[in-house]
Amino acid sequence: MTRLKSMLMGAAVFAAMGLPMAQAEVTVLGWPGGPEEAGLRKVAEAYNAKAAEADKVKLIFFNRDGFFDKLAADLAAGSTDFDVNLLATYALGRYAPFMEPLTLPASAKDTFSDKVLATMQYDGKQYGIPTDLSLHFMYYRSDLMEKLLSDAEWKKAYGEISQKYLGKTMEPKDPDSWTWEDWMATALFFTKSINKESPTRYGAVLQMKNLLFNMMVWHSAAKAQGGDWMDASGTITVDSPAYRTALEIYKKLYDEGASPKDSTTYEFAEANAAFGAGQAATMLQWNAAFADLDNKEKTPAVAGKIGTVAPPTGPAGRFTHIHGLGLGLNKASTHKDEAKKFLDWLATPEAMTIYALGGGSPALTETVVAGVVKERPDLKKLGEFAGSYGFVMTGGTAAKALQVYELQAKEFTAYWSGEKSLDEALAATKAGMTELLKP
């Protein structure tokens, strides 16, 4: 999309708010399409209704395709076409040299937890106000788990299957108490090729496509085993028992048929389709999937029968990858004072309540989320899980973090699909990350 088309799109959006462009001084570059845009429109509308003429904001949007590359190019060129722009946790290091660090207003601590604010921090500085948070839920069929926990015959079969495939006789547990091994046993039990009495074809649906976002999903398993990208000295630590165990968990379930054989081509949409059709009993998936999956019109097979908990516990604890989208201040902005007023207001409970009810997914403190939980029940767990279990890998906000995710996706998918051995995949990943993340 050309710069002119982007500006025209922004003008159309602003005009839809009933405000001429000439009235606004602060230009905000947002993430186009979906709930993020819907939420941003609502807060801009609310802000403009009470802001002084010189402080009003207008919205522009780039095309999603190539958005981050275009943003990086414009920031590096010192563009003044926008004052406030979208940020993402995994690209902070790339943009930080061209962004103005923020001093948070006191209201930010009332609105967000420290872990959520950290998704917009790089090198000890705050670069953005977090607007949307993404993390992972362990989705499961609540109706099937109720039966498993109460049916003597199912419990017996569960123990036999866990002994055969995992080498120990296990008992089913409530999903909120699962270890990763408990999840494996449950997934194996609900796989029809293993247990002919299973009401689902698969016990799990894994996202194993060579795609960077799939690595973010899998990282919750690696972190729970004690894994990280690097240690305090900067040494790459992926060739470790933690990474080996987490990779082998997926490999075991895939090889045993607990996830569809074409899972190596699956990402968000394909996994949702399989779970939503009632084909799988469990799924580790982004929180954003819940609304559609629990919609009786869209997914009648599972709506009303879905439970969600944080990912399972490992030897190092219980974790979920988190990353955020947010808005920060372009260093080249010619309206910094006015832009800061908007960003300060964006960090208030008032603004984030409007944003959430408008469709966005902010991770809010318990006090703030109480005001929206009736309309947005999913946000309660979002804030709780982020505050209790959220993590960002060491180096996860580096300038080349996206390339690291892409490297891992390439190598780990090759291992899961049998194209490479585990040793080969980890060696190549370590070598590549050492080059990408060198000081």
Secondary structure, DSSP 8 states (H G I E B T S, - for coil): --HHHHHHHHHHHHHHTT--GGG--EEEEE--SHHHHHHHHHHHHHHHTTS-GGG-EEEEE--STTHHHHHHHHHHTT--S-SEEEEEGGGHHHHGGGEE-----THHHHHS-HHHHHTTEETTEE--EEEEEE-EEEEEEHHHHHHHHH-HHHHHHHHHHHHHHHSS------GGG-BHHHHHHHHHHT-TTT-TT-SSSBS-----SS-HHHHHHHHHHHHHTT--SB-TT--B--SSHHHHHHHHHHHHHHHTTSS-GGGGG--HHHHHHHHHTT-BSEEEEEGGGHHHHT-TTT-TTTTT-EEEE---EETTEE-EE-EEEEEEEETT-S-HHHHHHHHHHHTSHHHHHHHHHTT------HHHHTTTTTT-THHHHHHHHHHHHEE--TTTTSTTHHHHHHHHHHHHHHHHTTSS-HHHHHHHHHHHHHHHT--
